[in-house]
Amino acid sequence: MRADLLNLGAVAQIVKSTVERFGGLDVLVNNASSFYPTPVGEIKSTDWDDLIGTNLKGPLFLAQAAAPHLARARGCIVNISDIHAGRPLKRYVVYSVAKAGLDGLTRSLARELGPEVRVNAVAPGPILWPDDGSYDEVARQRVVSHTLLKRTGEPEDIARAVYFLVAEAPYVTGQIIAVDGGRSVNL
């Protein structure tokens, strides 16, 4: 199922189509995200609309549309946040603000939707590098040197954390789990 998260009609439709096709909804993983630099002095309204839309507005309205179905299934929501929600990434002002909002949304939805629906987030650290050329090899090594494990992670590390929250953690809600090789400890 695909939808433009900036189109609220499409967001509601994707939930409806999913429920019709599969007979219900057990899990919502909000993983879609725009990511690009927005240094102060260069931020445009379109940057705000895109970054806030994909990283915060879309997840809110997907969760709202999915909530009744998830409640029936006693399901859960896992948002993919970022360690830079709490420690903003220089030159990525709007992205960092959007992810900070997603962390707040995670905790708010946990309060609003519990006890029927659990809501958590996974906050990746250095897993994949942006393809905008902003991180050359020296910059990448500098970031990796700040991880306690001295290496980047793999997408599978995020998938395992999501799986844990979905299938192995029935008493966990309102939490944001950093999957960052210990980088957030060193920031």
C-alpha positions, 0 to 999 in steps of 0.5 A: 500500500502506498500513499502521499503522506502530505495528502490527508485524504490518501492517509485515511484511504490507505488505512481503509484499504489495508483493513479491507484487504487484510481484514484488520490492522495489528501494527502501524510502523511510521517509517516514511521520512524526508531528510535533507539539510535546512540551515537557518537563513535558507529554510523555505515554507516548502521545506517546512511543509515537507519535513513536518508533513512526512515526519510528524503530520503524516504519522499523526493522521495515520495513527488517528485513522488506524487507532480504532482498528488497532484498538480492536486488535490490541495492536501497536504503533512504532514510530521511527524517530532519530537520536537527533530529536533530542540532540539536534543535527546541525544544518538540519533544523526542520528535520530535527524539530519534526523528529522532536515532535514525533517523540512528543507524539509517541508519548502523547499517543501512548497516553491517548490510546492506552491501554488498548494500543501500545505506542513506542518509537525507535531512534536510529543513530548512524545506520545509513548515510544521507545521499546529499553529499554532506558526509564524506569519509572523514565526516563519517569516521568522525560520527562513527568515532563517537559511537561506543561500538565504533561502527555503523549499524545496519538496517536490520538493527532497526528492524530487530528493535521494531520487531521487539516492540511489536512482538516481544514487549507487551508491557512497553509503551511510551518509550523511545529506544535509541539504536545508535551503537551508544552514540547518544551517550557520547553526544 
